[in-house]
Every structure is written in C-alpha cells, then in structure tokens.
Amino acid sequence: MALMKQLFSLCLLLLLVGGNADYSDTEYEDRGDIVDIEYEVIDDAEDLCASDTCPSDSTCQELVSDYTCVCRPGLFYDRAKNSCNLAKTFPTDITLNMKYEQDMSDKNSALFKETANKILTALKTVFTDPHYLGSTVLRLRSGSVIADVENFFSPSSVVNEDIVKKELNTAIKDSKDNDLLFGAEVTYNSVCSTGFCDDKSTSCEPTNGLATCTCRKGYIKIIATQQACVSCPSGEKEVNSEKCTACSFGYSGFNCEESYLLILVVVACVLGILLLGTLTGAIVLYTRSKKTTKSSEKPLTNGNLEFTKPAGIPRIPRVNPNSGWQPNNLEMTNSGSRSALVIKDRSENTAMWSYDYPEDTRSQTPSRTGYGPSVSNNVPRATRNPYYDAYDDNVRRY
C-alpha cells in the first residue's frame, strides 16, 4: 500500500514538472522579441546613481554624462577616496541672464543636469587656484535663473571670501555676450547659512570659509562630529560642554531647568508649619477655656458675689439685720488668731460684708440710745449691739 502511494506521488510530480517546462518554452518563444527590446533599453540607460557609489553621509546627484556626491554642508566629496572631507566652503547665489523653465526645479530632469553642468564648467575657468577642489549646484530657482552654488577649497589654502569675490567679479566683467556668466549677479553668503553647524545644539562662528561650532547650554560635545552636540538626559546638566552631572535636589528636566519639585517641597513645608501652629493654638485655647469653665462653676458661700476674706487680716464684728428684735449672738471664739473676731455659729470662711438681705439698700444705722421712735413694721430696723454700754462710753469720753 505504501509503495503504491509513493508511485502515485511520483507520477503527479512528473506531470507537474513536464507541464511547467512546456509552458515556459512556449512563453519564451512567443515573447522573444520583447525580451530583446527590454535588454536593449537597459543597456542604453545610464543610471549612474543606481548603485551605492556615494558615502553613507552623502547623496548622489546625476549630471549629463557623469555624477557627483553631495556631502553634508562644509564637506566636499573626494572621488579618489570616495569620502566626504572638510573643506573651505564659500556659498554663492549666482543669478544668470537666461530664461527659467519649470523642469529646472527637478534635480532628476535632463534640463537641470544640463544647466548645472554648464555652471560647473564655467566655474572651473574662473577659479585657477591649485587648491580649488570644485563646486556643487544645489538647486535652480526662478527669477531669471538663480543657482545656489557651493565652491570648495582645500582647508590648508589661504583663500578667503575676498579672493573668491574678486575672482568671480573679474570673470563676470570680462565675460562676452555668449558666455554663461555674462551679465550675471552674485550674492555671497556665509558658511553658517548652509547649515554647517546644527542650529539647535550649536552656535556657528564663520572664519574664512570654515566655521567653529560651539555647543549651546545643555549640550555636550561628541566624538562622531564637531558640527553637532548632544543634549544631556533629563535630570542632568552639562558642565563646560564636556560631561553631564546629576541635578541638585528639587530640580529636573532638560539642563535642570524645571524646579517643580523644589516648589512642591517648599509649599509642603510652609503648609505643614501652618497646620502645626494651628493645631497648637487650638489645643492651648481649648485648655484655657476648660480651666475658665471650671473656675466659673465653683459655688459661692451665700449664693451671691462677695469679697472673700484676705489672708492674715482679723475679722471685725459687724451688725447684721434680722427680722425680729432678738440680738445677734456675738461672742469671742477661738479662730486661731489673737485678734480675729467671728460670730458664733457662723463659719470663719463667711465672707466679709456679707448681708442676710443684700437686696435691702436702705440705711441700717442703729440708734445711739437704743430708744428710737417707733417705726412701721415694714421698715427694717437696726439690731442693737448687746456689747454696747453707754455708761462706759461716757466714762471713756471724759
């Protein structure tokens, strides 16, 4: 059974292979003329930038019968070494006396390649200095025809912007009617305008075709390039554009410019102090109010407001009115003092000037002789002092 399955599979495989072979041969025979035409088209095309011929940090630009590699600003392509090298760069905007066409804006168009090639050929006759490396046409703009051109010289040359201006102006002045530069106008730009230095991380300072890129605040230098710097991570700040250090307490963000945490800590401390002070004041006020309440609830001797006995002062006998004619019982009692007199059957703690009838404010002065005229029963009478002796009093007077 297994052998039959293998034979069946082999037959199917042979049928499939045979069918594909017949179809392929038929298709090739029917389209033989088309293959020959496509081959001839590919053979005639000159796609010079199809292969990776330029360095990684450059772009390929096709010319009419050649190509060039456009490097980053400030660098020039060395075909012999196939690399982008540092060079003195003098950017210029050359306004040509010719009609602008829309295809000139397309770098891949034949018209752009043709015009750029004419410009480069003319500039080779202008700059005769042996340190001249070449020029690059970046783009063509409208306004007649404005060509953005970069001219490169060796970094070791003594060429400066004044020399470049002099040579170009002389060539334009000496040009003839049929020359490309006849009637041309030139605008000279700084190397920093080309983006030689990274605008975000560095500041650019031009010097005779070269530029110095200085790291901005918060950025540090990197080994890979001198035209850009890298920022420190969040929560760190740069030190002399060389290294990154951690932020101080309370600071964070880019170059330690955010102080939200510090503000939060300060506000929390202030609120904590205010809350603590409020709680302390509340406790003190509650304690004082509690003591005042206890003091006000202390009972009085006779239920009325009265003066308490000062310490160390002897008591003085006094007359207290009552409802009848019975005399008060005044006797000397032992109060622990040699001079203090207290009323018998009355506590020593009784306050001075305490009256049994405090609401009565009329005179309570007793009669001298004790035999005053009769008065109405409604009027309270003074009580006679039983210890008063008129005879003894008269004797003392005389």
C-alpha positions as CSV (number, residue, x, y, z in Angstrom):
1,M,0.0,0.0,0.0
2,A,2.8,2.4,0.9
3,L,4.6,1.5,-2.4
4,M,1.5,2.4,-4.4
5,K,1.3,5.8,-2.7
6,Q,4.9,6.6,-3.5
7,L,4.4,5.6,-7.2
8,F,1.3,7.8,-7.4
9,S,3.1,10.8,-5.9
10,L,6.0,10.3,-8.3
11,C,3.6,10.3,-11.3
12,L,2.0,13.5,-10.2
13,L,5.4,15.2,-9.7
14,L,6.4,14.2,-13.3
15,L,3.2,15.6,-14.7
16,L,3.6,18.9,-12.9
17,V,7.3,19.3,-14.0
18,G,6.5,18.4,-17.6
19,G,3.6,20.9,-17.8
20,N,5.7,23.8,-16.4
21,A,8.6,23.0,-18.8
22,D,6.3,23.1,-21.8
23,Y,4.7,26.4,-20.6
24,S,8.0,28.1,-20.1
25,D,9.3,27.2,-23.5
26,T,6.1,28.4,-25.2
27,E,6.1,31.7,-23.4
28,Y,9.8,32.4,-24.2
29,E,9.1,31.6,-27.9
30,D,6.1,33.9,-28.0
31,R,7.9,36.9,-26.3
32,G,11.3,36.5,-27.7
33,D,11.2,39.9,-29.5
34,I,10.0,41.7,-26.3
35,V,12.9,40.4,-24.3
36,D,15.4,41.6,-26.9
37,I,13.8,45.1,-26.8
38,E,13.9,45.3,-23.0
39,Y,17.5,44.3,-22.9
40,E,18.4,46.9,-25.4
41,V,16.7,49.6,-23.3
42,I,18.5,48.7,-20.1
43,D,21.8,48.6,-22.0
44,D,21.3,52.2,-23.3
45,A,20.2,53.7,-19.9
46,E,23.0,55.2,-17.8
47,D,21.6,55.2,-14.3
48,L,24.8,56.2,-12.6
49,C,23.3,56.6,-9.1
50,A,21.6,53.2,-9.2
51,S,24.4,51.6,-7.3
52,D,25.7,52.7,-3.9
53,T,28.6,54.7,-5.2
54,C,28.5,57.6,-2.7
55,P,29.4,57.5,1.0
56,S,26.8,56.9,3.6
57,D,26.6,60.6,4.7
58,S,26.1,62.0,1.2
59,T,23.5,61.9,-1.7
60,C,24.1,61.1,-5.3
61,Q,23.4,63.7,-7.9
62,E,23.4,62.8,-11.6
63,L,24.9,65.0,-14.3
64,V,24.6,64.8,-18.1
65,S,27.3,62.1,-18.5
66,D,28.6,61.8,-15.0
67,Y,27.5,62.0,-11.4
68,T,28.7,63.7,-8.2
69,C,28.1,63.1,-4.5
70,V,26.7,65.9,-2.4
71,C,28.1,65.8,1.1
72,R,26.8,67.5,4.2
73,P,27.4,71.3,4.4
74,G,31.0,72.1,4.9
75,L,32.2,68.9,3.4
76,F,33.4,68.1,-0.2
77,Y,33.3,64.8,-2.0
78,D,36.7,63.3,-2.9
79,R,36.1,60.9,-5.7
80,A,39.6,59.3,-5.4
81,K,39.0,58.4,-1.8
82,N,35.2,58.1,-2.2
83,S,34.7,60.1,1.0
84,C,33.5,63.5,2.3
85,N,36.2,65.7,3.7
86,L,36.4,69.0,5.4
87,A,36.9,71.9,3.0
88,K,36.7,75.7,2.9
89,T,33.2,76.5,1.7
90,F,32.1,79.7,0.0
91,P,28.3,79.6,-0.8
92,T,27.1,81.9,-3.6
93,D,23.8,82.7,-5.3
94,I,24.5,83.3,-9.0
95,T,21.7,85.0,-10.9
96,L,22.2,84.0,-14.6
97,N,20.8,86.0,-17.6
98,M,18.7,83.2,-19.0
99,K,15.1,82.1,-19.1
100,Y,13.8,79.9,-16.2
101,E,11.9,76.8,-17.1
102,Q,9.8,74.6,-14.7
103,D,11.9,71.5,-15.3
104,M,14.9,73.2,-13.8
105,S,13.4,72.7,-10.3
106,D,13.6,68.9,-10.7
107,K,17.1,67.7,-10.0
108,N,16.5,64.5,-11.9
109,S,15.4,66.3,-15.1
110,A,17.7,66.5,-18.1
111,L,17.4,70.3,-18.2
112,F,18.6,70.6,-14.6
113,K,21.6,68.3,-15.3
114,E,22.5,70.2,-18.5
115,T,22.3,73.7,-16.8
116,A,24.2,72.5,-13.7
117,N,26.9,71.0,-15.9
118,K,27.3,74.4,-17.8
119,I,27.7,76.3,-14.5
120,L,30.3,73.9,-13.2
121,T,32.3,74.1,-16.4
122,A,32.2,77.9,-16.3
123,L,33.4,78.0,-12.6
124,K,36.4,75.8,-13.4
125,T,37.7,78.5,-15.7
126,V,37.1,81.2,-13.0
127,F,39.0,79.6,-10.1
128,T,42.5,78.7,-11.2
129,D,43.9,78.3,-7.7
130,P,45.5,74.9,-7.3
131,H,43.7,74.4,-4.0
132,Y,40.3,74.7,-5.8
133,L,38.5,71.4,-5.3
134,G,35.3,72.0,-7.2
135,S,31.8,73.3,-6.9
136,T,28.3,71.9,-6.4
137,V,25.0,73.2,-7.8
138,L,22.4,72.6,-5.1
139,R,19.3,73.9,-6.8
140,L,18.0,76.2,-9.5
141,R,15.3,78.8,-8.6
142,S,13.2,81.2,-10.6
143,G,14.0,84.9,-11.0
144,S,15.8,84.6,-14.3
145,V,17.8,81.6,-13.1
146,I,19.2,81.7,-9.6
147,A,21.7,78.9,-9.0
148,D,22.7,78.0,-5.4
149,V,26.3,77.0,-5.7
150,E,28.9,76.0,-3.1
151,N,32.6,76.5,-4.0
152,F,35.2,74.3,-2.2
153,F,38.8,74.9,-1.5
154,S,41.4,73.0,0.5
155,P,41.4,73.8,4.2
156,S,45.2,74.5,4.0
157,S,44.7,77.2,1.4
158,V,44.9,80.9,2.0
159,V,41.8,81.6,0.1
160,N,39.2,83.8,1.8
161,E,35.9,85.4,0.9
162,D,37.6,88.5,-0.5
163,I,39.6,86.4,-3.0
164,V,36.5,84.5,-4.1
165,K,34.6,87.7,-4.7
166,K,37.5,89.3,-6.7
167,E,37.9,86.3,-9.0
168,L,34.1,85.9,-9.7
169,N,33.6,89.6,-10.2
170,T,36.6,89.8,-12.6
171,A,35.2,86.8,-14.6
172,I,31.8,88.3,-14.9
173,K,33.3,91.6,-16.0
174,D,35.5,90.0,-18.7
175,S,32.8,87.7,-20.0
176,K,31.4,88.1,-23.5
177,D,27.8,88.0,-24.8
178,N,27.7,84.3,-25.4
179,D,29.3,83.4,-22.1
180,L,27.1,81.9,-19.4
181,L,28.3,84.4,-16.8
182,F,27.7,87.5,-19.0
183,G,25.6,89.9,-17.0
184,A,25.4,87.6,-14.0
185,E,25.0,88.8,-10.4
186,V,26.5,87.1,-7.4
187,T,25.3,87.2,-3.8
188,Y,27.9,85.9,-1.3
189,N,26.7,84.0,1.8
190,S,28.3,82.8,5.0
191,V,29.2,79.2,5.5
192,C,27.0,79.2,8.6
193,S,24.0,79.9,6.3
194,T,24.4,76.4,4.7
195,G,23.7,74.6,8.0
196,F,27.4,73.7,8.6
197,C,26.6,73.7,12.3
198,D,23.5,72.2,13.9
199,D,21.3,75.2,14.7
200,K,19.6,73.5,17.7
201,S,22.6,72.2,19.6
202,T,25.4,74.6,18.5
203,S,26.2,78.2,17.6
204,C,28.2,78.9,14.4
205,E,31.1,81.3,14.0
206,P,32.5,81.6,10.4
207,T,36.2,82.1,9.7
208,N,37.5,82.3,6.1
209,G,35.3,79.5,4.7
210,L,35.4,77.4,7.8
211,A,33.3,77.5,10.9
212,T,33.5,76.8,14.6
213,C,30.6,75.0,16.2
214,T,30.2,75.8,19.9
215,C,27.8,73.7,22.0
216,R,24.9,75.5,23.4
217,K,23.9,75.4,27.0
218,G,22.7,72.0,28.0
219,Y,24.6,70.2,25.2
220,I,28.0,68.4,25.3
221,K,30.5,67.6,22.5
222,I,30.5,64.2,20.8
223,I,33.4,62.3,19.1
224,A,31.5,61.5,15.9
225,T,31.3,65.1,14.6
226,Q,32.3,68.6,15.6
227,Q,29.3,70.1,13.8
228,A,26.7,69.0,16.3
229,C,26.4,68.3,20.1
230,V,24.2,66.0,22.1
231,S,21.9,67.0,25.0
232,C,22.2,65.6,28.5
233,P,19.5,63.2,29.7
234,S,16.6,64.6,31.6
235,G,17.6,65.2,35.2
236,E,21.2,66.0,34.3
237,K,23.0,69.2,33.3
238,E,26.2,69.9,31.3
239,V,29.4,71.0,32.8
240,N,31.7,73.1,30.5
241,S,30.2,71.3,27.5
242,E,32.3,68.2,28.4
243,K,30.2,66.0,30.6
244,C,26.8,65.6,32.3
245,T,26.1,65.7,36.1
246,A,23.0,65.0,38.1
247,C,20.8,67.9,39.0
248,S,20.6,69.4,42.5
249,F,17.8,68.4,44.8
250,G,14.5,69.8,43.7
251,Y,15.5,70.3,40.0
252,S,14.8,68.1,37.0
253,G,14.1,68.2,33.2
254,F,16.4,69.5,30.4
255,N,19.6,71.0,31.9
256,C,17.9,71.1,35.3
257,E,15.6,74.0,34.3
258,E,12.5,72.6,36.0
259,S,12.0,73.4,39.7
260,Y,8.6,72.0,40.2
261,L,9.8,69.5,42.9
262,L,11.6,72.2,44.8
263,I,8.5,74.4,44.8
264,L,6.4,71.5,45.9
265,V,8.7,70.8,48.8
266,V,8.7,74.4,50.0
267,V,5.0,74.7,49.8
268,A,4.5,71.5,51.7
269,C,6.9,72.7,54.4
270,V,5.1,76.0,54.8
271,L,1.7,74.3,54.9
272,G,3.0,71.8,57.5
273,I,4.2,74.6,59.7
274,L,0.9,76.5,59.4
275,L,-1.0,73.3,60.2
276,L,1.2,72.6,63.2
277,G,0.8,76.2,64.5
278,T,-3.0,76.0,64.1
279,L,-3.2,72.7,66.0
280,T,-1.0,74.0,68.8
281,G,-3.1,77.2,69.1
282,A,-6.3,75.2,69.1
283,I,-5.0,73.0,71.9
284,V,-3.9,76.0,74.0
285,L,-7.2,77.8,73.6
286,Y,-9.1,74.6,74.5
287,T,-7.1,74.1,77.6
288,R,-7.6,77.7,78.8
289,S,-11.3,77.6,78.1
290,K,-11.6,74.4,80.1
291,K,-9.9,76.0,83.1
292,T,-12.0,79.1,82.9
293,T,-15.2,77.0,82.9
294,K,-14.1,75.0,86.0
295,S,-13.3,78.3,87.8
296,S,-16.7,79.8,87.0
297,E,-18.6,76.8,88.2
298,K,-17.1,77.0,91.8
299,P,-20.0,77.6,94.3
300,L,-20.3,80.8,96.3
301,T,-20.8,80.9,100.1
302,N,-24.2,82.7,100.2
303,G,-25.1,82.3,96.6
304,N,-24.1,85.9,95.9
305,L,-21.0,87.7,94.6
306,E,-18.9,88.7,97.6
307,F,-15.4,89.5,98.7
308,T,-13.5,86.7,100.3
309,K,-11.5,87.1,103.4
310,P,-7.9,88.2,102.8
311,A,-5.3,86.1,104.4
312,G,-3.9,87.4,107.7
313,I,-6.5,90.2,108.3
314,P,-8.5,89.8,111.6
315,R,-12.3,89.7,111.4
316,I,-14.2,92.8,112.7
317,P,-17.6,92.3,114.4
318,R,-20.4,93.8,112.4
319,V,-24.1,94.3,112.7
320,N,-26.4,92.2,110.6
321,P,-30.1,93.0,110.5
322,N,-32.7,90.3,111.1
323,S,-36.5,90.1,111.0
324,G,-37.0,90.5,114.8
325,W,-35.7,92.3,117.8
326,Q,-33.6,89.4,119.0
327,P,-29.9,90.4,119.2
328,N,-27.3,88.6,117.3
329,N,-25.2,86.3,119.3
330,L,-21.7,87.8,119.1
331,E,-19.1,86.0,121.1
332,M,-15.4,85.7,121.0
333,T,-14.5,82.3,119.6
334,N,-11.2,80.6,119.1
335,S,-10.4,81.2,115.4
336,G,-6.7,80.6,115.7
337,S,-6.0,84.3,115.8
338,R,-5.4,86.6,118.8
339,S,-7.3,89.5,117.2
340,A,-9.8,87.9,114.9
341,L,-13.4,88.1,116.0
342,V,-16.0,85.8,114.4
343,I,-19.7,85.4,115.1
344,K,-20.7,82.3,116.9
345,D,-22.5,79.6,115.0
346,R,-21.1,81.2,111.8
347,S,-18.3,79.7,109.7
348,E,-15.0,81.5,109.7
349,N,-15.0,81.2,106.0
350,T,-18.0,83.6,105.7
351,A,-17.1,86.5,103.5
352,M,-16.7,90.0,104.8
353,W,-19.6,92.4,104.4
354,S,-22.0,89.6,103.8
355,Y,-25.6,90.5,104.5
356,D,-28.6,88.3,105.1
357,Y,-30.7,90.7,103.0
358,P,-28.5,92.0,100.2
359,E,-31.4,93.4,98.3
360,D,-32.1,96.0,101.0
361,T,-30.0,99.1,100.2
362,R,-31.6,101.5,102.8
363,S,-29.7,102.7,105.8
364,Q,-29.2,100.2,108.5
365,T,-27.5,102.5,111.1
366,P,-28.6,101.7,114.7
367,S,-30.0,104.3,117.2
368,R,-27.5,105.8,119.6
369,T,-29.6,105.4,122.7
370,G,-31.4,102.3,121.5
371,Y,-34.8,104.0,122.2
372,G,-35.7,105.4,118.8
373,P,-39.2,106.4,117.8
374,S,-41.5,103.7,116.7
375,V,-41.5,103.0,113.0
376,S,-43.6,101.0,110.7
377,N,-43.2,97.2,110.8
378,N,-42.5,97.3,107.1
379,V,-39.3,99.2,107.6
380,P,-36.3,97.0,108.7
381,R,-34.7,98.1,112.0
382,A,-31.1,98.0,113.1
383,T,-30.2,95.5,115.7
384,R,-28.8,96.8,119.0
385,N,-25.3,95.8,119.8
386,P,-25.6,93.9,123.1
387,Y,-22.0,94.7,123.9
388,Y,-22.5,98.4,123.7
389,D,-22.6,100.2,127.1
390,A,-23.5,103.8,127.1
391,Y,-22.1,104.4,130.6
392,D,-18.8,103.0,129.8
393,D,-18.7,105.0,126.7
394,N,-19.4,108.3,128.5
395,V,-16.7,107.4,131.1
396,R,-14.2,106.9,128.3
397,R,-15.1,110.2,126.7
398,Y,-14.4,112.1,129.9
